[in-house]
Amino acid sequence: MREKIATPKAPAAIGPYAQAVRLNDFLFASGQIPVDPETGEIAGDTIESQTRQVMKNIQAILEAADMTVSDVVKTTCFLADMSDFAAFNQIYGETFTHCPARSCVAVREIPKGVLCEVEILAHK
């Protein structure tokens, strides 16, 4: 069974897509950027502040799907600048202590000019 997952505790989709979709026991979450859902603004201008907000947004979507961070089996991470990798990785590691599979690449541009974006695949 396919179910759209949405929560006001994470930023609304800025296009024709869902925050996340559950298919049976799998959750596919769209890339989360560091928008504070309460203000609609980018959370800070450092990789640290933006990564923390991305992690909060991911946790809110997981909660809406009745899942936790420990259910995440794969992440795909996009950085605007690979020189931010060490700082990003430090905060990422505080959230994903169970070390899911991961890809992390630098890209030319991320929506809204942010420094990082993370999408997840979870299984319960």
CYANA upper distance limits for C-alpha pairs under 8 A (distance plus 0.5 A):
  1 MET  CA     22 ARG  CA      8.38
  1 MET  CA     23 LEU  CA      6.14
  1 MET  CA     24 ASN  CA      5.95
  2 ARG  CA     21 VAL  CA      7.40
  2 ARG  CA     22 ARG  CA      6.21
  2 ARG  CA     23 LEU  CA      5.09
  2 ARG  CA     24 ASN  CA      7.25
  3 GLU  CA     21 VAL  CA      6.16
  3 GLU  CA     22 ARG  CA      5.58
  3 GLU  CA     23 LEU  CA      7.02
  4 LYS  CA     18 ALA  CA      7.05
  4 LYS  CA     19 GLN  CA      8.32
  4 LYS  CA     20 ALA  CA      6.65
  4 LYS  CA     21 VAL  CA      5.10
  4 LYS  CA     22 ARG  CA      6.86
  5 ILE  CA     18 ALA  CA      7.59
  5 ILE  CA     19 GLN  CA      6.85
  5 ILE  CA     20 ALA  CA      5.54
  5 ILE  CA     21 VAL  CA      6.04
  5 ILE  CA     22 ARG  CA      7.37
  5 ILE  CA     61 ILE  CA      7.91
  5 ILE  CA     64 ALA  CA      7.33
  5 ILE  CA     65 ALA  CA      6.94
  6 ALA  CA     12 ALA  CA      8.35
  6 ALA  CA     18 ALA  CA      7.66
  6 ALA  CA     19 GLN  CA      6.25
  6 ALA  CA     20 ALA  CA      7.27
  6 ALA  CA     61 ILE  CA      7.53
  6 ALA  CA     64 ALA  CA      7.48
  7 THR  CA     12 ALA  CA      8.31
  7 THR  CA     19 GLN  CA      8.50
  7 THR  CA     60 ALA  CA      7.70
  7 THR  CA     61 ILE  CA      6.93
  7 THR  CA     64 ALA  CA      6.69
  8 PRO  CA     12 ALA  CA      7.50
  8 PRO  CA     37 PRO  CA      7.39
  9 LYS  CA     37 PRO  CA      6.54
  9 LYS  CA     38 GLU  CA      8.21
  9 LYS  CA     57 ASN  CA      7.53
  9 LYS  CA     60 ALA  CA      6.21
  9 LYS  CA     61 ILE  CA      8.11
 10 ALA  CA     35 VAL  CA      8.46
 10 ALA  CA     36 ASP  CA      7.84
 10 ALA  CA     37 PRO  CA      5.76
 10 ALA  CA     56 LYS  CA      8.36
 10 ALA  CA     57 ASN  CA      5.29
 10 ALA  CA     58 ILE  CA      8.04
 10 ALA  CA     60 ALA  CA      6.50
 10 ALA  CA     61 ILE  CA      7.13
 11 PRO  CA     35 VAL  CA      6.63
 11 PRO  CA     36 ASP  CA      7.21
 11 PRO  CA     37 PRO  CA      5.10
 11 PRO  CA     40 GLY  CA      7.74
 11 PRO  CA     57 ASN  CA      7.76
 12 ALA  CA     19 GLN  CA      7.40
 12 ALA  CA     37 PRO  CA      8.06
 13 ALA  CA     17 TYR  CA      6.79
 13 ALA  CA     18 ALA  CA      6.66
 13 ALA  CA     19 GLN  CA      6.38
 17 TYR  CA     30 SER  CA      8.42
 18 ALA  CA     29 ALA  CA      8.41
 18 ALA  CA     30 SER  CA      7.41
 19 GLN  CA     29 ALA  CA      6.41
 19 GLN  CA     30 SER  CA      5.93
 19 GLN  CA     61 ILE  CA      7.90
 20 ALA  CA     27 LEU  CA      7.21
 20 ALA  CA     28 PHE  CA      5.96
 20 ALA  CA     29 ALA  CA      4.51
 20 ALA  CA     30 SER  CA      6.23
 20 ALA  CA     61 ILE  CA      7.79
 21 VAL  CA     27 LEU  CA      6.23
 21 VAL  CA     28 PHE  CA      5.80
 21 VAL  CA     29 ALA  CA      6.93
 22 ARG  CA     26 PHE  CA      6.08
 22 ARG  CA     27 LEU  CA      4.84
 22 ARG  CA     28 PHE  CA      6.80
 22 ARG  CA     65 ALA  CA      8.18
 23 LEU  CA     27 LEU  CA      6.85
 23 LEU  CA     28 PHE  CA      8.46
 25 ASP  CA    123 HIS  CA      6.04
 25 ASP  CA    124 LYS  CA      5.85
 26 PHE  CA    121 LEU  CA      7.60
 26 PHE  CA    122 ALA  CA      6.14
 26 PHE  CA    123 HIS  CA      5.00
 26 PHE  CA    124 LYS  CA      7.15
 27 LEU  CA     65 ALA  CA      8.29
 27 LEU  CA    120 ILE  CA      8.46
 27 LEU  CA    121 LEU  CA      6.15
 27 LEU  CA    122 ALA  CA      5.43
 27 LEU  CA    123 HIS  CA      6.72
 28 PHE  CA    120 ILE  CA      6.75
 28 PHE  CA    121 LEU  CA      5.31
 28 PHE  CA    122 ALA  CA      7.14
 29 ALA  CA     61 ILE  CA      8.28
 29 ALA  CA    119 GLU  CA      6.26
 29 ALA  CA    120 ILE  CA      5.78
 29 ALA  CA    121 LEU  CA      6.81
 30 SER  CA    119 GLU  CA      5.86
 30 SER  CA    120 ILE  CA      7.67
 31 GLY  CA    117 GLU  CA      6.29
 31 GLY  CA    118 VAL  CA      5.48
 31 GLY  CA    119 GLU  CA      4.46
 31 GLY  CA    120 ILE  CA      7.86
 32 GLN  CA     54 VAL  CA      6.33
 32 GLN  CA     57 ASN  CA      7.17
 32 GLN  CA     58 ILE  CA      7.25
 32 GLN  CA    117 GLU  CA      5.84
 32 GLN  CA    118 VAL  CA      5.78
 32 GLN  CA    119 GLU  CA      6.54
 33 ILE  CA     50 GLN  CA      8.33
 33 ILE  CA     53 GLN  CA      8.33
 33 ILE  CA     54 VAL  CA      6.07
 33 ILE  CA    111 PRO  CA      8.48
 33 ILE  CA    114 VAL  CA      7.56
 33 ILE  CA    116 CYS  CA      6.95
 33 ILE  CA    117 GLU  CA      5.23
 33 ILE  CA    118 VAL  CA      7.44
 34 PRO  CA     42 ILE  CA      6.09
 34 PRO  CA     43 ALA  CA      6.19
 34 PRO  CA     50 GLN  CA      5.48
 34 PRO  CA     51 THR  CA      7.23
 34 PRO  CA     52 ARG  CA      8.30
 34 PRO  CA     53 GLN  CA      5.45
 34 PRO  CA     54 VAL  CA      5.23
 34 PRO  CA     57 ASN  CA      8.16
 34 PRO  CA    114 VAL  CA      7.66
 34 PRO  CA    116 CYS  CA      7.95
 34 PRO  CA    117 GLU  CA      7.90
 35 VAL  CA     40 GLY  CA      6.38
 35 VAL  CA     41 GLU  CA      5.90
 35 VAL  CA     42 ILE  CA      4.95
 35 VAL  CA     43 ALA  CA      6.33
 35 VAL  CA     53 GLN  CA      7.46
 35 VAL  CA     54 VAL  CA      8.05
 36 ASP  CA     40 GLY  CA      5.91
 36 ASP  CA     41 GLU  CA      6.14
 36 ASP  CA     42 ILE  CA      6.66
 36 ASP  CA     43 ALA  CA      6.34
 36 ASP  CA     53 GLN  CA      7.29
 37 PRO  CA     41 GLU  CA      8.14
 42 ILE  CA     50 GLN  CA      7.97
 42 ILE  CA    114 VAL  CA      8.00
 43 ALA  CA     49 SER  CA      6.73
 43 ALA  CA     50 GLN  CA      6.02
 43 ALA  CA     53 GLN  CA      6.87
 44 GLY  CA     49 SER  CA      5.96
 44 GLY  CA     50 GLN  CA      6.56
 45 ASP  CA     49 SER  CA      7.43
 45 ASP  CA     50 GLN  CA      7.40
 46 THR  CA     50 GLN  CA      6.66
 46 THR  CA    115 LEU  CA      8.26
 47 ILE  CA     51 THR  CA      6.31
 47 ILE  CA     84 ASP  CA      7.09
 47 ILE  CA     87 ALA  CA      7.37
 47 ILE  CA     88 PHE  CA      6.80
 47 ILE  CA    115 LEU  CA      6.62
 47 ILE  CA    116 CYS  CA      7.76
 48 GLU  CA     52 ARG  CA      6.72
 48 GLU  CA     87 ALA  CA      6.88
 48 GLU  CA     88 PHE  CA      6.89
 48 GLU  CA     91 ILE  CA      7.50
 49 SER  CA     53 GLN  CA      6.93
 50 GLN  CA     54 VAL  CA      6.76
 50 GLN  CA    114 VAL  CA      8.32
 50 GLN  CA    115 LEU  CA      7.58
 50 GLN  CA    116 CYS  CA      7.56
 51 THR  CA     55 MET  CA      6.74
 51 THR  CA     88 PHE  CA      6.81
 51 THR  CA     91 ILE  CA      7.25
 51 THR  CA     92 TYR  CA      7.77
 51 THR  CA    116 CYS  CA      7.24
 52 ARG  CA     56 LYS  CA      6.84
 52 ARG  CA     91 ILE  CA      7.29
 53 GLN  CA     57 ASN  CA      6.69
 54 VAL  CA     58 ILE  CA      6.71
 54 VAL  CA    117 GLU  CA      7.56
 54 VAL  CA    118 VAL  CA      7.57
 55 MET  CA     59 GLN  CA      6.65
 55 MET  CA     92 TYR  CA      8.01
 55 MET  CA     95 THR  CA      7.54
 56 LYS  CA     60 ALA  CA      6.70
 57 ASN  CA     61 ILE  CA      6.90
 58 ILE  CA     62 LEU  CA      6.72
 58 ILE  CA    120 ILE  CA      8.48
 59 GLN  CA     63 GLU  CA      6.55
 59 GLN  CA     68 THR  CA      7.38
 59 GLN  CA     69 VAL  CA      7.06
 60 ALA  CA     64 ALA  CA      6.73
 61 ILE  CA     65 ALA  CA      6.87
 62 LEU  CA     66 ASP  CA      6.73
 62 LEU  CA     67 MET  CA      5.31
 62 LEU  CA     68 THR  CA      6.03
 62 LEU  CA     69 VAL  CA      7.50
 63 GLU  CA     67 MET  CA      5.86
 63 GLU  CA     68 THR  CA      6.76
 67 MET  CA     71 ASP  CA      6.79
 67 MET  CA    124 LYS  CA      7.55
 68 THR  CA     72 VAL  CA      7.97
 69 VAL  CA     95 THR  CA      7.89
 69 VAL  CA     96 PHE  CA      7.20
 70 SER  CA     96 PHE  CA      7.87
 70 SER  CA     98 HIS  CA      7.06
 71 ASP  CA    122 ALA  CA      5.69
 71 ASP  CA    123 HIS  CA      5.94
 71 ASP  CA    124 LYS  CA      6.34
 72 VAL  CA    100 PRO  CA      6.90
 72 VAL  CA    120 ILE  CA      7.13
 72 VAL  CA    121 LEU  CA      6.28
 72 VAL  CA    122 ALA  CA      4.45
 72 VAL  CA    123 HIS  CA      6.88
 73 VAL  CA    100 PRO  CA      5.31
 73 VAL  CA    101 ALA  CA      6.56
 73 VAL  CA    120 ILE  CA      8.22
 73 VAL  CA    121 LEU  CA      6.40
 73 VAL  CA    122 ALA  CA      5.77
 73 VAL  CA    123 HIS  CA      7.18
 74 LYS  CA    100 PRO  CA      5.79
 74 LYS  CA    101 ALA  CA      5.10
 74 LYS  CA    102 ARG  CA      6.03
 74 LYS  CA    120 ILE  CA      6.28
 74 LYS  CA    121 LEU  CA      5.62
 74 LYS  CA    122 ALA  CA      7.40
 75 THR  CA    100 PRO  CA      7.46
 75 THR  CA    101 ALA  CA      6.88
 75 THR  CA    102 ARG  CA      5.26
 75 THR  CA    103 SER  CA      6.97
 75 THR  CA    118 VAL  CA      7.26
 75 THR  CA    119 GLU  CA      6.17
 75 THR  CA    120 ILE  CA      4.97
 75 THR  CA    121 LEU  CA      6.85
 76 THR  CA    102 ARG  CA      6.20
 76 THR  CA    103 SER  CA      5.33
 76 THR  CA    104 CYS  CA      6.43
 76 THR  CA    118 VAL  CA      6.21
 76 THR  CA    119 GLU  CA      5.81
 76 THR  CA    120 ILE  CA      6.95
 77 CYS  CA    102 ARG  CA      7.95
 77 CYS  CA    103 SER  CA      6.55
 77 CYS  CA    104 CYS  CA      4.98
 77 CYS  CA    105 VAL  CA      6.89
 77 CYS  CA    116 CYS  CA      7.77
 77 CYS  CA    117 GLU  CA      6.38
 77 CYS  CA    118 VAL  CA      4.97
 77 CYS  CA    119 GLU  CA      7.09
 78 PHE  CA    104 CYS  CA      6.32
 78 PHE  CA    105 VAL  CA      5.73
 78 PHE  CA    106 ALA  CA      6.12
 78 PHE  CA    107 VAL  CA      6.80
 78 PHE  CA    110 ILE  CA      8.36
 78 PHE  CA    116 CYS  CA      6.02
 78 PHE  CA    117 GLU  CA      5.63
 78 PHE  CA    118 VAL  CA      6.76
 79 LEU  CA     84 ASP  CA      7.88
 79 LEU  CA     85 PHE  CA      8.02
 79 LEU  CA    104 CYS  CA      7.93
 79 LEU  CA    105 VAL  CA      6.68
 79 LEU  CA    106 ALA  CA      5.10
 79 LEU  CA    107 VAL  CA      6.64
 79 LEU  CA    110 ILE  CA      8.47
 79 LEU  CA    115 LEU  CA      6.29
 79 LEU  CA    116 CYS  CA      5.04
 79 LEU  CA    117 GLU  CA      7.20
 80 ALA  CA    106 ALA  CA      6.01
 80 ALA  CA    107 VAL  CA      5.99
 80 ALA  CA    108 ARG  CA      6.76
 80 ALA  CA    109 GLU  CA      6.64
 80 ALA  CA    110 ILE  CA      7.17
 80 ALA  CA    114 VAL  CA      7.86
 80 ALA  CA    115 LEU  CA      5.46
 80 ALA  CA    116 CYS  CA      6.64
 81 ASP  CA     85 PHE  CA      8.18
 81 ASP  CA    106 ALA  CA      6.27
 81 ASP  CA    107 VAL  CA      7.95
 81 ASP  CA    115 LEU  CA      7.70
 82 MET  CA    105 VAL  CA      7.93
 82 MET  CA    106 ALA  CA      6.00
 84 ASP  CA     88 PHE  CA      6.54
 85 PHE  CA     89 ASN  CA      6.28
 86 ALA  CA     90 GLN  CA      6.71
 87 ALA  CA     91 ILE  CA      7.22
 88 PHE  CA     92 TYR  CA      6.52
 89 ASN  CA     93 GLY  CA      6.39
 90 GLN  CA     94 GLU  CA      7.07
 91 ILE  CA     95 THR  CA      7.26
 92 TYR  CA     96 PHE  CA      6.57
 93 GLY  CA     97 THR  CA      6.13
 93 GLY  CA     99 CYS  CA      8.11
 96 PHE  CA    100 PRO  CA      7.56
109 GLU  CA    113 GLY  CA      7.31
110 ILE  CA    114 VAL  CA      6.45
110 ILE  CA    115 LEU  CA      7.70
110 ILE  CA    116 CYS  CA      7.73
110 ILE  CA    117 GLU  CA      7.81
